[in-house]
């Protein structure tokens, strides 16, 4: 936390000397297209809670910058929690299975010189057929 008189100067100098203040000139999808995953948002929320508790501690009492940090973190915590709640209530759909996945895995495994690990004959020879036979069509 820096002194009150340093905040305006620091912010202003950062704004003036950064090459891309808001990434508006970058290539790619619009800013709204970037989304955090639920685990990422939970991690962000946990850090916000940690820092909010830190700057709410007695040692920061009376420090106007710490108070401002706590107020901003409380606001951000509300936003992040709302996004977590929305993602939890309306999770993104699970993608459809890829019909070529099994073939791709088999080809990859063969390319490693290991043969075909999915061959029923090999699985029977290894004594594990009874454990995996349910995954194979009749």
Secondary structure, 3 states (H helix, E strand, C coil): CCCHHHHHHHHHHHHHHCCCCCCCCCCCCCHHHCCCCHHHHHHHHHHHHHHHHHHHCHHHCCCHHHHHHHHHHHHHHHHHHHHHHHHHHCCCCCCCCCCCHHHHHHHHHHHCCCCCCCCHHHHHHCCCHHHHHHHCCC
